[in-house]
């Protein structure tokens, strides 16, 4: 049974870790981090729908009176 050549494993693993480190550093350096993030004022618009002016009730089968 042939032996498994593990001579190149160390340099492969080290170069993979170094490459991942460099890729993540480049990825994180492209982000813009704000020093003082402030919430922007958002005003919710009132949407008028036809059913808001009516009284509605959903009758569930279990909430019906017993006969």
PDB file of N, CA, C and O in Angstrom:
ATOM      1  N   UNK A   1       0.846  -1.175   0.000  1.00  0.00           N
ATOM      2  CA  UNK A   1       0.000   0.000   0.000  1.00  0.00           C
ATOM      3  C   UNK A   1       0.892   1.240   0.000  1.00  0.00           C
ATOM      4  O   UNK A   1       1.787   1.332   0.840  1.00  0.00           O
ATOM      5  N   UNK A   2       0.685   2.196  -0.908  1.00  0.00           N
ATOM      6  CA  UNK A   2       1.584   3.352  -0.995  1.00  0.00           C
ATOM      7  C   UNK A   2       1.407   4.298   0.192  1.00  0.00           C
ATOM      8  O   UNK A   2       0.325   4.418   0.766  1.00  0.00           O
ATOM      9  N   UNK A   3       2.487   4.949   0.530  1.00  0.00           N
ATOM     10  CA  UNK A   3       2.480   5.921   1.620  1.00  0.00           C
ATOM     11  C   UNK A   3       1.869   7.224   1.136  1.00  0.00           C
ATOM     12  O   UNK A   3       2.007   7.577  -0.035  1.00  0.00           O
ATOM     13  N   UNK A   4       1.192   7.943   2.030  1.00  0.00           N
ATOM     14  CA  UNK A   4       0.610   9.234   1.715  1.00  0.00           C
ATOM     15  C   UNK A   4       1.678  10.302   1.924  1.00  0.00           C
ATOM     16  O   UNK A   4       2.234  10.431   3.014  1.00  0.00           O
ATOM     17  N   UNK A   5       1.957  11.062   0.878  1.00  0.00           N
ATOM     18  CA  UNK A   5       2.987  12.097   0.950  1.00  0.00           C
ATOM     19  C   UNK A   5       2.415  13.320   1.660  1.00  0.00           C
ATOM     20  O   UNK A   5       1.539  14.008   1.136  1.00  0.00           O
ATOM     21  N   UNK A   6       2.926  13.575   2.855  1.00  0.00           N
ATOM     22  CA  UNK A   6       2.439  14.712   3.652  1.00  0.00           C
ATOM     23  C   UNK A   6       3.467  15.837   3.706  1.00  0.00           C
ATOM     24  O   UNK A   6       3.363  16.721   4.557  1.00  0.00           O
ATOM     25  N   UNK A   7       4.443  15.822   2.829  1.00  0.00           N
ATOM     26  CA  UNK A   7       5.505  16.822   2.881  1.00  0.00           C
ATOM     27  C   UNK A   7       4.984  18.215   2.520  1.00  0.00           C
ATOM     28  O   UNK A   7       5.499  19.210   3.030  1.00  0.00           O
ATOM     29  N   UNK A   8       3.992  18.304   1.667  1.00  0.00           N
ATOM     30  CA  UNK A   8       3.514  19.612   1.219  1.00  0.00           C
ATOM     31  C   UNK A   8       2.312  20.105   2.021  1.00  0.00           C
ATOM     32  O   UNK A   8       1.794  21.188   1.750  1.00  0.00           O
ATOM     33  N   UNK A   9       1.868  19.329   2.997  1.00  0.00           N
ATOM     34  CA  UNK A   9       0.689  19.726   3.756  1.00  0.00           C
ATOM     35  C   UNK A   9       0.911  21.006   4.543  1.00  0.00           C
ATOM     36  O   UNK A   9       0.031  21.865   4.589  1.00  0.00           O
ATOM     37  N   UNK A  10       2.074  21.144   5.161  1.00  0.00           N
ATOM     38  CA  UNK A  10       2.330  22.307   6.012  1.00  0.00           C
ATOM     39  C   UNK A  10       2.273  23.599   5.205  1.00  0.00           C
ATOM     40  O   UNK A  10       1.596  24.546   5.606  1.00  0.00           O
ATOM     41  N   UNK A  11       2.958  23.649   4.098  1.00  0.00           N
ATOM     42  CA  UNK A  11       2.977  24.877   3.298  1.00  0.00           C
ATOM     43  C   UNK A  11       1.593  25.140   2.688  1.00  0.00           C
ATOM     44  O   UNK A  11       1.208  26.294   2.506  1.00  0.00           O
ATOM     45  N   UNK A  12       0.852  24.082   2.375  1.00  0.00           N
ATOM     46  CA  UNK A  12      -0.503  24.262   1.841  1.00  0.00           C
ATOM     47  C   UNK A  12      -1.424  24.867   2.891  1.00  0.00           C
ATOM     48  O   UNK A  12      -2.167  25.804   2.597  1.00  0.00           O
ATOM     49  N   UNK A  13      -1.384  24.346   4.107  1.00  0.00           N
ATOM     50  CA  UNK A  13      -2.241  24.841   5.174  1.00  0.00           C
ATOM     51  C   UNK A  13      -1.849  26.261   5.568  1.00  0.00           C
ATOM     52  O   UNK A  13      -2.725  27.096   5.791  1.00  0.00           O
ATOM     53  N   UNK A  14      -0.573  26.547   5.656  1.00  0.00           N
ATOM     54  CA  UNK A  14      -0.118  27.888   6.032  1.00  0.00           C
ATOM     55  C   UNK A  14      -0.489  28.893   4.957  1.00  0.00           C
ATOM     56  O   UNK A  14      -0.938  29.994   5.275  1.00  0.00           O
ATOM     57  N   UNK A  15      -0.313  28.540   3.697  1.00  0.00           N
ATOM     58  CA  UNK A  15      -0.660  29.479   2.630  1.00  0.00           C
ATOM     59  C   UNK A  15      -2.171  29.690   2.546  1.00  0.00           C
ATOM     60  O   UNK A  15      -2.628  30.781   2.205  1.00  0.00           O
ATOM     61  N   UNK A  16      -2.951  28.643   2.858  1.00  0.00           N
ATOM     62  CA  UNK A  16      -4.397  28.798   2.866  1.00  0.00           C
ATOM     63  C   UNK A  16      -4.836  29.743   3.984  1.00  0.00           C
ATOM     64  O   UNK A  16      -5.685  30.606   3.760  1.00  0.00           O
ATOM     65  N   UNK A  17      -4.279  29.595   5.170  1.00  0.00           N
ATOM     66  CA  UNK A  17      -4.623  30.476   6.287  1.00  0.00           C
ATOM     67  C   UNK A  17      -4.191  31.902   5.997  1.00  0.00           C
ATOM     68  O   UNK A  17      -4.933  32.840   6.289  1.00  0.00           O
ATOM     69  N   UNK A  18      -3.021  32.083   5.436  1.00  0.00           N
ATOM     70  CA  UNK A  18      -2.549  33.423   5.092  1.00  0.00           C
ATOM     71  C   UNK A  18      -3.440  34.056   4.020  1.00  0.00           C
ATOM     72  O   UNK A  18      -3.750  35.244   4.099  1.00  0.00           O
ATOM     73  N   UNK A  19      -3.844  33.288   3.041  1.00  0.00           N
ATOM     74  CA  UNK A  19      -4.723  33.813   1.993  1.00  0.00           C
ATOM     75  C   UNK A  19      -6.080  34.200   2.556  1.00  0.00           C
ATOM     76  O   UNK A  19      -6.623  35.248   2.206  1.00  0.00           O
ATOM     77  N   UNK A  20      -6.631  33.361   3.424  1.00  0.00           N
ATOM     78  CA  UNK A  20      -7.909  33.696   4.047  1.00  0.00           C
ATOM     79  C   UNK A  20      -7.804  34.959   4.891  1.00  0.00           C
ATOM     80  O   UNK A  20      -8.709  35.793   4.888  1.00  0.00           O
ATOM     81  N   UNK A  21      -6.690  35.096   5.615  1.00  0.00           N
ATOM     82  CA  UNK A  21      -6.490  36.294   6.425  1.00  0.00           C
ATOM     83  C   UNK A  21      -6.447  37.546   5.552  1.00  0.00           C
ATOM     84  O   UNK A  21      -7.070  38.556   5.875  1.00  0.00           O
ATOM     85  N   UNK A  22      -5.712  37.474   4.448  1.00  0.00           N
ATOM     86  CA  UNK A  22      -5.591  38.636   3.555  1.00  0.00           C
ATOM     87  C   UNK A  22      -6.938  38.952   2.914  1.00  0.00           C
ATOM     88  O   UNK A  22      -7.309  40.120   2.799  1.00  0.00           O
ATOM     89  N   UNK A  23      -7.673  37.922   2.495  1.00  0.00           N
ATOM     90  CA  UNK A  23      -8.980  38.147   1.862  1.00  0.00           C
ATOM     91  C   UNK A  23      -9.937  38.801   2.846  1.00  0.00           C
ATOM     92  O   UNK A  23     -10.652  39.734   2.481  1.00  0.00           O
ATOM     93  N   UNK A  24      -9.965  38.329   4.085  1.00  0.00           N
ATOM     94  CA  UNK A  24     -10.858  38.923   5.071  1.00  0.00           C
ATOM     95  C   UNK A  24     -10.430  40.331   5.451  1.00  0.00           C
ATOM     96  O   UNK A  24     -11.281  41.184   5.704  1.00  0.00           O
ATOM     97  N   UNK A  25      -9.138  40.589   5.495  1.00  0.00           N
ATOM     98  CA  UNK A  25      -8.683  41.952   5.780  1.00  0.00           C
ATOM     99  C   UNK A  25      -9.114  42.900   4.662  1.00  0.00           C
ATOM    100  O   UNK A  25      -9.545  44.020   4.934  1.00  0.00           O
ATOM    101  N   UNK A  26      -9.003  42.467   3.428  1.00  0.00           N
ATOM    102  CA  UNK A  26      -9.444  43.311   2.318  1.00  0.00           C
ATOM    103  C   UNK A  26     -10.954  43.500   2.325  1.00  0.00           C
ATOM    104  O   UNK A  26     -11.460  44.572   1.994  1.00  0.00           O
ATOM    105  N   UNK A  27     -11.664  42.448   2.706  1.00  0.00           N
ATOM    106  CA  UNK A  27     -13.118  42.536   2.753  1.00  0.00           C
ATOM    107  C   UNK A  27     -13.561  43.523   3.828  1.00  0.00           C
ATOM    108  O   UNK A  27     -14.444  44.345   3.583  1.00  0.00           O
ATOM    109  N   UNK A  28     -12.964  43.453   5.007  1.00  0.00           N
ATOM    110  CA  UNK A  28     -13.360  44.332   6.099  1.00  0.00           C
ATOM    111  C   UNK A  28     -12.872  45.757   5.888  1.00  0.00           C
ATOM    112  O   UNK A  28     -13.472  46.691   6.421  1.00  0.00           O
ATOM    113  N   UNK A  29     -11.818  45.949   5.137  1.00  0.00           N
ATOM    114  CA  UNK A  29     -11.315  47.306   4.928  1.00  0.00           C
ATOM    115  C   UNK A  29     -12.206  48.097   3.969  1.00  0.00           C
ATOM    116  O   UNK A  29     -12.112  49.323   3.911  1.00  0.00           O
ATOM    117  N   UNK A  30     -13.067  47.410   3.221  1.00  0.00           N
ATOM    118  CA  UNK A  30     -13.955  48.103   2.298  1.00  0.00           C
ATOM    119  C   UNK A  30     -15.225  48.611   2.976  1.00  0.00           C
ATOM    120  O   UNK A  30     -15.980  49.382   2.384  1.00  0.00           O
ATOM    121  N   UNK A  31     -15.462  48.180   4.222  1.00  0.00           N
ATOM    122  CA  UNK A  31     -16.628  48.655   4.956  1.00  0.00           C
ATOM    123  C   UNK A  31     -16.388  50.054   5.475  1.00  0.00           C
ATOM    124  O   UNK A  31     -15.268  50.415   5.837  1.00  0.00           O
ATOM    125  N   UNK A  32     -17.459  50.843   5.506  1.00  0.00           N
ATOM    126  CA  UNK A  32     -17.380  52.183   6.067  1.00  0.00           C
ATOM    127  C   UNK A  32     -18.044  52.138   7.436  1.00  0.00           C
ATOM    128  O   UNK A  32     -19.243  51.883   7.548  1.00  0.00           O
ATOM    129  N   UNK A  33     -17.258  52.386   8.470  1.00  0.00           N
ATOM    130  CA  UNK A  33     -17.787  52.392   9.825  1.00  0.00           C
ATOM    131  C   UNK A  33     -17.984  53.836  10.256  1.00  0.00           C
ATOM    132  O   UNK A  33     -17.045  54.632  10.231  1.00  0.00           O
ATOM    133  N   UNK A  34     -19.204  54.171  10.651  1.00  0.00           N
ATOM    134  CA  UNK A  34     -19.490  55.518  11.107  1.00  0.00           C
ATOM    135  C   UNK A  34     -19.121  55.638  12.581  1.00  0.00           C
ATOM    136  O   UNK A  34     -19.336  54.716  13.367  1.00  0.00           O
ATOM    137  N   UNK A  35     -18.562  56.790  12.942  1.00  0.00           N
ATOM    138  CA  UNK A  35     -18.137  56.971  14.323  1.00  0.00           C
ATOM    139  C   UNK A  35     -19.335  57.147  15.250  1.00  0.00           C
ATOM    140  O   UNK A  35     -19.412  56.501  16.295  1.00  0.00           O
ATOM    141  N   UNK A  36     -20.265  58.016  14.873  1.00  0.00           N
ATOM    142  CA  UNK A  36     -21.455  58.230  15.684  1.00  0.00           C
ATOM    143  C   UNK A  36     -22.704  58.007  14.839  1.00  0.00           C
ATOM    144  O   UNK A  36     -23.224  58.949  14.241  1.00  0.00           O
ATOM    145  N   UNK A  37     -23.176  56.799  14.788  1.00  0.00           N
ATOM    146  CA  UNK A  37     -24.389  56.580  14.007  1.00  0.00           C
ATOM    147  C   UNK A  37     -25.599  57.161  14.736  1.00  0.00           C
ATOM    148  O   UNK A  37     -25.820  56.886  15.915  1.00  0.00           O
ATOM    149  N   UNK A  38     -26.362  57.953  14.029  1.00  0.00           N
ATOM    150  CA  UNK A  38     -27.553  58.552  14.616  1.00  0.00           C
ATOM    151  C   UNK A  38     -28.772  58.062  13.850  1.00  0.00           C
ATOM    152  O   UNK A  38     -28.737  57.939  12.626  1.00  0.00           O
ATOM    153  N   UNK A  39     -29.834  57.787  14.565  1.00  0.00           N
ATOM    154  CA  UNK A  39     -31.032  57.311  13.856  1.00  0.00           C
ATOM    155  C   UNK A  39     -31.649  58.419  13.028  1.00  0.00           C
ATOM    156  O   UNK A  39     -31.801  59.553  13.482  1.00  0.00           O
ATOM    157  N   UNK A  40     -31.987  58.078  11.850  1.00  0.00           N
ATOM    158  CA  UNK A  40     -32.613  59.062  10.971  1.00  0.00           C
ATOM    159  C   UNK A  40     -34.097  59.144  11.301  1.00  0.00           C
ATOM    160  O   UNK A  40     -34.727  58.115  11.546  1.00  0.00           O
ATOM    161  N   UNK A  41     -34.656  60.321  11.312  1.00  0.00           N
ATOM    162  CA  UNK A  41     -36.081  60.431  11.650  1.00  0.00           C
ATOM    163  C   UNK A  41     -36.956  59.885  10.526  1.00  0.00           C
ATOM    164  O   UNK A  41     -36.906  60.348   9.387  1.00  0.00           O
ATOM    165  N   UNK A  42     -37.729  58.920  10.873  1.00  0.00           N
ATOM    166  CA  UNK A  42     -38.631  58.323   9.892  1.00  0.00           C
ATOM    167  C   UNK A  42     -40.051  58.631  10.303  1.00  0.00           C
ATOM    168  O   UNK A  42     -40.446  58.389  11.444  1.00  0.00           O
ATOM    169  N   UNK A  43     -40.807  59.156   9.386  1.00  0.00           N
ATOM    170  CA  UNK A  43     -42.209  59.453   9.638  1.00  0.00           C
ATOM    171  C   UNK A  43     -43.064  58.441   8.900  1.00  0.00           C
ATOM    172  O   UNK A  43     -42.989  58.299   7.680  1.00  0.00           O
ATOM    173  N   UNK A  44     -43.865  57.757   9.663  1.00  0.00           N
ATOM    174  CA  UNK A  44     -44.711  56.750   9.025  1.00  0.00           C
ATOM    175  C   UNK A  44     -45.924  57.422   8.417  1.00  0.00           C
ATOM    176  O   UNK A  44     -46.584  58.250   9.044  1.00  0.00           O
ATOM    177  N   UNK A  45     -46.195  57.052   7.203  1.00  0.00           N
ATOM    178  CA  UNK A  45     -47.334  57.618   6.512  1.00  0.00           C
ATOM    179  C   UNK A  45     -48.578  56.814   6.860  1.00  0.00           C
ATOM    180  O   UNK A  45     -48.553  55.584   6.920  1.00  0.00           O
ATOM    181  N   UNK A  46     -49.658  57.537   7.084  1.00  0.00           N
ATOM    182  CA  UNK A  46     -50.916  56.881   7.413  1.00  0.00           C
ATOM    183  C   UNK A  46     -51.611  56.463   6.122  1.00  0.00           C
ATOM    184  O   UNK A  46     -51.987  57.301   5.302  1.00  0.00           O
ATOM    185  N   UNK A  47     -51.771  55.160   5.960  1.00  0.00           N
ATOM    186  CA  UNK A  47     -52.460  54.645   4.788  1.00  0.00           C
ATOM    187  C   UNK A  47     -53.914  54.405   5.166  1.00  0.00           C
ATOM    188  O   UNK A  47     -54.214  53.660   6.099  1.00  0.00           O
ATOM    189  N   UNK A  48     -54.781  55.025   4.454  1.00  0.00           N
ATOM    190  CA  UNK A  48     -56.193  54.801   4.729  1.00  0.00           C
ATOM    191  C   UNK A  48     -56.703  53.659   3.871  1.00  0.00           C
ATOM    192  O   UNK A  48     -56.565  53.661   2.647  1.00  0.00           O
ATOM    193  N   UNK A  49     -57.281  52.710   4.526  1.00  0.00           N
ATOM    194  CA  UNK A  49     -57.836  51.563   3.828  1.00  0.00           C
ATOM    195  C   UNK A  49     -59.334  51.515   4.116  1.00  0.00           C
ATOM    196  O   UNK A  49     -59.773  52.041   5.139  1.00  0.00           O
ATOM    197  N   UNK A  50     -60.113  50.910   3.260  1.00  0.00           N
ATOM    198  CA  UNK A  50     -61.570  50.917   3.449  1.00  0.00           C
ATOM    199  C   UNK A  50     -62.020  50.233   4.731  1.00  0.00           C
ATOM    200  O   UNK A  50     -63.042  50.603   5.308  1.00  0.00           O
ATOM    201  N   UNK A  51     -61.260  49.232   5.182  1.00  0.00           N
ATOM    202  CA  UNK A  51     -61.724  48.499   6.353  1.00  0.00           C
ATOM    203  C   UNK A  51     -61.351  49.200   7.657  1.00  0.00           C
ATOM    204  O   UNK A  51     -61.791  48.765   8.721  1.00  0.00           O
ATOM    205  N   UNK A  52     -60.564  50.258   7.613  1.00  0.00           N
ATOM    206  CA  UNK A  52     -60.234  50.948   8.852  1.00  0.00           C
ATOM    207  C   UNK A  52     -61.396  51.784   9.366  1.00  0.00           C
ATOM    208  O   UNK A  52     -61.492  52.023  10.570  1.00  0.00           O
ATOM    209  N   UNK A  53     -62.263  52.225   8.500  1.00  0.00           N
ATOM    210  CA  UNK A  53     -63.385  53.053   8.932  1.00  0.00           C
ATOM    211  C   UNK A  53     -64.568  52.210   9.383  1.00  0.00           C
ATOM    212  O   UNK A  53     -65.514  52.752   9.955  1.00  0.00           O
ATOM    213  N   UNK A  54     -64.548  50.916   9.146  1.00  0.00           N
ATOM    214  CA  UNK A  54     -65.657  50.046   9.501  1.00  0.00           C
ATOM    215  C   UNK A  54     -65.301  49.231  10.737  1.00  0.00           C
ATOM    216  O   UNK A  54     -64.135  48.981  11.044  1.00  0.00           O
ATOM    217  N   UNK A  55     -66.352  48.832  11.424  1.00  0.00           N
ATOM    218  CA  UNK A  55     -66.153  47.920  12.538  1.00  0.00           C
ATOM    219  C   UNK A  55     -66.174  46.501  11.991  1.00  0.00           C
ATOM    220  O   UNK A  55     -67.160  46.065  11.396  1.00  0.00           O
ATOM    221  N   UNK A  56     -65.089  45.798  12.197  1.00  0.00           N
ATOM    222  CA  UNK A  56     -65.016  44.436  11.690  1.00  0.00           C
ATOM    223  C   UNK A  56     -64.660  43.501  12.815  1.00  0.00           C
ATOM    224  O   UNK A  56     -63.955  43.874  13.753  1.00  0.00           O
ATOM    225  N   UNK A  57     -65.133  42.331  12.721  1.00  0.00           N
ATOM    226  CA  UNK A  57     -64.813  41.296  13.691  1.00  0.00           C
ATOM    227  C   UNK A  57     -64.729  39.964  12.962  1.00  0.00           C
ATOM    228  O   UNK A  57     -65.556  39.653  12.105  1.00  0.00           O
ATOM    229  N   UNK A  58     -63.727  39.193  13.316  1.00  0.00           N
ATOM    230  CA  UNK A  58     -63.563  37.876  12.708  1.00  0.00           C
ATOM    231  C   UNK A  58     -64.178  36.865  13.663  1.00  0.00           C
ATOM    232  O   UNK A  58     -63.786  36.776  14.827  1.00  0.00           O
ATOM    233  N   UNK A  59     -65.133  36.114  13.167  1.00  0.00           N
ATOM    234  CA  UNK A  59     -65.769  35.099  13.993  1.00  0.00           C
ATOM    235  C   UNK A  59     -65.070  33.770  13.765  1.00  0.00           C
ATOM    236  O   UNK A  59     -65.076  33.228  12.660  1.00  0.00           O
ATOM    237  N   UNK A  60     -64.476  33.262  14.817  1.00  0.00           N
ATOM    238  CA  UNK A  60     -63.855  31.955  14.743  1.00  0.00           C
ATOM    239  C   UNK A  60     -64.905  30.902  15.073  1.00  0.00           C
ATOM    240  O   UNK A  60     -65.863  31.196  15.788  1.00  0.00           O
ATOM    241  N   UNK A  61     -64.747  29.695  14.574  1.00  0.00           N
ATOM    242  CA  UNK A  61     -65.737  28.649  14.890  1.00  0.00           C
ATOM    243  C   UNK A  61     -65.843  28.362  16.395  1.00  0.00           C
ATOM    244  O   UNK A  61     -66.920  28.024  16.887  1.00  0.00           O
ATOM    245  N   UNK A  62     -64.750  28.495  17.109  1.00  0.00           N
ATOM    246  CA  UNK A  62     -64.799  28.207  18.536  1.00  0.00           C
ATOM    247  C   UNK A  62     -65.416  29.344  19.334  1.00  0.00           C
ATOM    248  O   UNK A  62     -65.846  29.126  20.466  1.00  0.00           O
ATOM    249  N   UNK A  63     -65.473  30.551  18.780  1.00  0.00           N
ATOM    250  CA  UNK A  63     -66.032  31.657  19.524  1.00  0.00           C
ATOM    251  C   UNK A  63     -67.528  31.842  19.295  1.00  0.00           C
ATOM    252  O   UNK A  63     -68.143  32.737  19.874  1.00  0.00           O
ATOM    253  N   UNK A  64     -68.102  31.007  18.463  1.00  0.00           N
ATOM    254  CA  UNK A  64     -69.537  31.096  18.230  1.00  0.00           C
ATOM    255  C   UNK A  64     -70.285  30.553  19.439  1.00  0.00           C
ATOM    256  O   UNK A  64     -69.791  29.645  20.107  1.00  0.00           O
ATOM    257  N   UNK A  65     -71.448  31.083  19.730  1.00  0.00           N
ATOM    258  CA  UNK A  65     -72.208  30.561  20.882  1.00  0.00           C
ATOM    259  C   UNK A  65     -72.677  29.137  20.644  1.00  0.00           C
ATOM    260  O   UNK A  65     -72.936  28.725  19.513  1.00  0.00           O
ATOM    261  N   UNK A  66     -72.778  28.409  21.723  1.00  0.00           N
ATOM    262  CA  UNK A  66     -73.229  27.023  21.620  1.00  0.00           C
ATOM    263  C   UNK A  66     -74.745  26.982  21.421  1.00  0.00           C
ATOM    264  O   UNK A  66     -75.465  27.828  21.952  1.00  0.00           O
ATOM    265  N   UNK A  67     -75.223  26.012  20.668  1.00  0.00           N
ATOM    266  CA  UNK A  67     -76.673  25.880  20.406  1.00  0.00           C
ATOM    267  C   UNK A  67     -77.262  24.842  21.326  1.00  0.00           C
ATOM    268  O   UNK A  67     -78.463  24.578  21.270  1.00  0.00           O
TER     269      UNK A  67
END
